[in-house]
Amino acid sequence: MTRSDKPSDVFFECSDCGRQYDVRGEIIYLCPSCSQSNTALEPPKGVLKTYYDYALLRKKKCTFSELKKNGFIDLLPISDTSCRPPLRIGNTPLYACHELDGKVLPYYLYVKDDSQNPSFSYKDRASSLVSAFAKERGINTIVAASTGNAGSSIACICAAMQQNAVVILPGNAPQAKISQIMMYGAHIIPVRGTYDQAFDLSIRVSERFGWYNRNTGYNPLTIEGKKTAAYELHEQMMGRTMGHIFVPVGDGVIISGIYKGFEDLLRLGFIDKVPVIVAVQSEKSDNLVRNLRRGQFESKPSKTIADSISVDIPRNFLLTKQYIFKYQGEAITVSDTDILSASAIMARNTGVFAEPAAAAAFAGLLKYHREDKIEPGTHNIVMSTGSGLKDLTSVEKIIKLPEAIDPDTSFSESIWR
């Protein structure tokens, strides 16, 4: 499908100063004006949002079904959907959960399982759009900094698109994710340092070699790719009013993407209000949640087991903060112990095995459940963003393998029950 409207129907707008930029002009990541004052110690200013001609779409009386049939091309910053990867990305299942450990829930609970994407991560939504944009521009190499998931995602997508992927990541990234990146054939560069240091290095590298940078919270297309889950939720919930949506948060791009998707639907008149979205962070990596109401941003070293949301400087902090305050969102922290426990509870009750970062969202749901913060009869969603197979080392702490038995042993109830 190709976009039929004029090139001016889509543009970037700085989330801080409001300046607008042509999407099809020179490649731009942050607002050139606002980003001049950025430092390495604070979240960057000048994050760009993408806007479309919503008035024209409403005038055309485009239905949601029509937009979906065209691959949502009218709500994406690319010109032709044929440039997207030949993989099934998005359209992930929404599973209903009626009980927790045998107790019937007084509300409706659903798990949106984005581990069903090609690289088993939500990040494929962003990588596919970044790849398509690069293809339209004739750029064949994409670089990304990652704690693992974004790296394996862009490596996977680039392999399918015959593009080159360069992934810079901390040396302590989970081995499963490192192996996955290498199997896709990406050029991997471990650094002796943190994710934030890898992030800064990737920007310098992309500037030096002219590669396209996929970085979360830096490339505005990452938000646009991740917003598509909101469209799917709108369709899957079939018009039912959503209560809380629990989202694991690191840099803040997934939650901003979900907000942006619902904001698009709001502007087009498909919904009347944005659901209450709950940002969930680990207590050991709470640099976004902890600073929401502070006047001066303060970073603390992150040491959580949930590596995918372990961030010292949340790159999309300012836009996430805007969204949370604008749409009356909520934010909480959970302990690493709660995250591991939630991973087990989620797996045995829903059949969805989530990595710690994804299980953080379920831990947030359980915290609200314990504190009676979920109204009976409401429809609530947990965003599960990555497969548990990506980080088996973390869950080994809560797994105890029984001792081996003699195959000729008697049928003792202590063994079989």
N, C-alpha and C positions, 0 to 999 in steps of 0.2 A: 504494500500500500504506500502511496506517496502523498505528501502534503499538497493540497490544492490551493491553499491561500497564498497571499503575498509573503515575501520573506520577512516583512515587518510584523508578522503576526506572533512572533515569539522574541522575547528579549530578557536579558539579565537585569536585575535591579539590586543595588547594594542594600543589604539589610540594615545598614547603619545610616548612610547619608541619603539614600534614595536615588543616587545617580543611575542612569540606565545605559546599557551597553548592548550592542548588536551581537546576538549569538553567532551569526555567520561571519562576523568580522575577524579581526586578529584574535588568536587564542588567548583567553583571559581566565584566570583562576580566582583572584580576589580583586576587589575594587582598587585600582591603582592609587587613588587618592587616600582612602582610609587605611590601606595596608602600609603606607609609608611610616606610620607611627608604631607598627607592630614590633614587639620584642620577643625574645625567646622565653621569657618568664611568665607571659600572660597569653590567654587565648587570643587568636588573631581577630582583628577587626576587618570589615570589608567582605564578609561572606556573601556570596551572590545567591539570590533567589531567581527562579525562572518563572516568567509570566507569559500568558497566552492571551489571545483575543477572546476573552470569555464573553464579552458582549456580543460578538459576532456569532459565537457558537450558540448562545441563547436565542439570538435573532433567527438563526437557522432552525431552532427548535430541535437540536440534536438530542436524541434519546441516549441513555446510557448504553443500551444494546447496540446502537449504531456506532458509538465511539469504540466499544469493545470489538465489534466486527472489523473495524479498520485498524485494530491493533493499538488503539489509543494514540495513533500517530498525531492527532490534533492536540494532544496534551504531552508531547515529548519533543525535545529540542533536536530532533533529527528529521531528515527529509524523506527517508525511504525505509520502511521496515525490512526490506530485503537485505539491508546491511547488518541486521542483527544476527547473532550466532544461530546455527542450525541445531540448537539444543532446546529441550523443554525447560524454560526458565519461568518461574512464577507458577500461578495456577496451582498452588500447593493446597493440600487438604486441610479442612477445619474439622477437628474431631470433637464430639460431644462427650463430656464426662459427667455422669450423674451421681457418682458416689466417690467418697474418699475413704479408703480402708474400711469399706462396708457400711459407712454411714451416708444416708441420702442427703444430698446438699439442698439447702433451702433456696438456692438460686441456680441459674443455668451457667455452666462452665464449658468453655470451648478452648481447645489448643490448636493454634495455627502452626502447623509443622513445616517450617521452611528448611528443615534438614533434607527435604525431598528434592531440593535443587541439585543440579549436576555435581557441584563440588561439596554438597551436603551442608550448604550454608546460605543464609540470607544474603550474603555479600554478592552472590551471583546476579542479583537484580541490578546492582550498581555497575558491576563489571561488564555486563552485557551492553549497557547503554554507553559506557565509556569506550568500549571496543567499537561499537557501531559508529560513534562520533569520530573516532580516530580513522576508521576506514573511509568515511565520507571525506575526510581531510587528506587522505593519502599518507597517513602516518602509520608506520608498521611496527614501531617499538613503543611499548607502554611500561612505565616504571611505577612501582608502588612500594611504600613502606608498610610493614605489617607485623602483627604479633603471630600471624599464621593464617587466619581465615581469609582475609583480603588477598593475601599472597597466593594461597591455593586457588582462590576464586579467579583471580586475573590470569593465573597460569593455565587453569582449565579452559577459560573462555578463549584465551589467545591460541591455545593448542587447536581448538575447534575452528578458529578463524585464520589459522596459518599466520599469526602475528607473533612477534617476539615479546616475551615478558621478562622483565628484570625485577627481581624481588629482593628488597633489603629488609632484613629482620634481625631482632636481637638474638644473640647466640643461645639464649635460654628458652627459645620458643619450643613448644611441645614437639617431640620427635615425629609423631604421627603427621603433623601438619608440614614439617620440613620434608618428610618423605613424599608426601602427596605433591608438594610443589615440584620436587625434583622429578617425580614420575611423569609429570606433565611436560617436562623438558624445558622449564624456565631456567634462566640464569639466576642463580641464587647467591646472595652476598650477605653472610652473617656479619654482624658488627659487635664489637665488645662494648656494649652500652645498652641504653634503654630504647623503647619504641620511639620516644620523642626524639632521640638523637638520630635514629634511623629515618624518621620522618624528615628532619631537617636536611640530612644527607641526600635523600631522594630528590628534594627540591633543587639542590645545587646540581645534582647529576642531570636532571631533566633540562635545566637551563643550559648546562654545558654542552649536551649532545643533541638538544632539540627533540627529545623524546616526550611523549604525552604522559602527563602525571595523573595517576588514578587516585591519589591520596584522599582518604576520607576527610571531610571537613575542609578540603582545599579545592578540590575539583567540584564545581556546582552540579555536575551531572550525577554525582553519587547520590545526592538527595533526590533527584528526579527519578533515578532508577529504583530507589528504595520506597518511593511513594506508592508504587503499584500494588503493594499489599493492601493498602487502604481501599483501593478500587475493588479488590477481590473480596475483602471483608464486607463491603457494601452489598455486593451481589450474593455472597454466601449467607448473609444474615437475612436476606429477603425482606428488607424493609423494617425488620425488628429493631427497636431502639437499643443501642448498645450501652451497657453500664460502664464498667471499668475495662480498660485495655492495659495490661501490664507489659512493659517493655524493658528489656535489659539495656543499660546505658553505659557507654564508655566515652567516646568522643562526642556523642549526641547526634550522630547523623541518622541512625535508624529511626529514632524517635522524631527527629525533624522531618524525615521523609514521610513517616506515617501522618504527621500533622499536615504536611504539604498536600498529601493525597486527599485527606478529608477537606482541607481548605479549598482545593480544586472543586470537589463535589459540592461544597457550600456555595461557591461562586457561581456554579452552574445551576443551582437550585435543586439538586438531587437530594440534599439533606437539609434539615432545618438548623441543626447544631452539630458541633464537633463533639464526639464522645469524650468522657473523662479519661485522659491518658495518664498512666502512672509511671514515672521514671524510677527504675529500680537500680540501685548501685550496691556494690559490696562496701561494707564499713571500712575495708582496707584499701579501697580505691574510690573515694567519695568526692573527688575534686569537682565534680559538676553539681551534685546535689547539695553539698556543704556550702558552696559559694552562691547559691541562688539568691539569697537575701543579704549577702555581704556587700558592702560598698567597695571594698578592695579585694581583688582576687588573690587568694593564697593557695599555693600548691603544696601538697604533701606527697612524699614518695609512695607509690602504689606497691602493695605486696600481696595482692589477692591471688587465690588459686585460679580465679576466673580470668585467665590470661587475655581473652578477647575483649574484656572491658577494663583491663588494667592500664590506666592512662594517667600520667602526671599533669599534662596540660590538655584538657578537652578542647579539641580544635573547633568544635562547633558549639561551644558553650553559649556565646552571646545570642545566636539565633534560637537555640533550644530554650534559653531563658525567656526570650520574647514570646515564643509559642506557648510555653507553660503558663505565663501570666496572662496572655491574651485570651486563651481558651480555658482558663481555670483548671489547668492540669495539676497533678499532685506528684510528690517526689518522696521516696523513702530509701533507707539503707537496710541491708540485711547482713548478717554475719556469714563468714565463710562456712561455719558449721551448719547454718541454716541452708546455705546453697547446696552443700553435699547431701544433706537430708532431703531437701526438696527434689534433687535429682533422682533419688531412690523412690520417693513417694510418687513422683510423676511417672516414672517408668512402670512401677507395678500397678498403677491405677489407670493409666491411659495407653500403655504400650509404646509411648514415645520416650526414647532414651536420649537425653539432652546433655550436651557438654556443660560444665559449670557456668559459663557465661550465660547460656540460654536458660539454665535452671534457676538463675537468679530471678528471672521474671516469675517463675512458679513460686519461688520463696517469697516474693512480694505478695502474691495472691494468698499464700498460706498465712502470712502476717496479718493481712486484712481480715482473713477468715477468723483467726484467733481473737482479733480485736473487734469483731462484729461490725466491720465497716462496709460490708456488702449487703445491700438491701435484698430481702427475699423477693424472688420472682424476677430479678434483673438478669440480663444476659451479659456475661463477663468473659473476656478473652485473654489468654496468655500467649504471647508471641514467643515461640520456641525457635531460636535463630540458628542453631547448629547441632550437629550430631554428636552424641556422646562418644562415638568411636574416634573422634578427633583428639580426645585427651583421656585415655584410660588410666594414666598414672594417678590422676587426682582421685578418681573413685576407688582405686585400690585400697585407700585408707578406710573405707567403710565396707569392704568386702572380705569375708572370711570363708575360705574354701574348706569344706568338711574334709576330714581325714579319709583316705582311701580305705575301702573295705575289701575283705576277701569275697570273691564272687560266689563262694560256697557258703556264705554266712547264712544264719537262720533269719527268718523274717521278724526281727525284733522291731517293735513299735518305735523304739528310741531312734532307730535309723530311718524308718520309712515315713515318719510323721513329724 
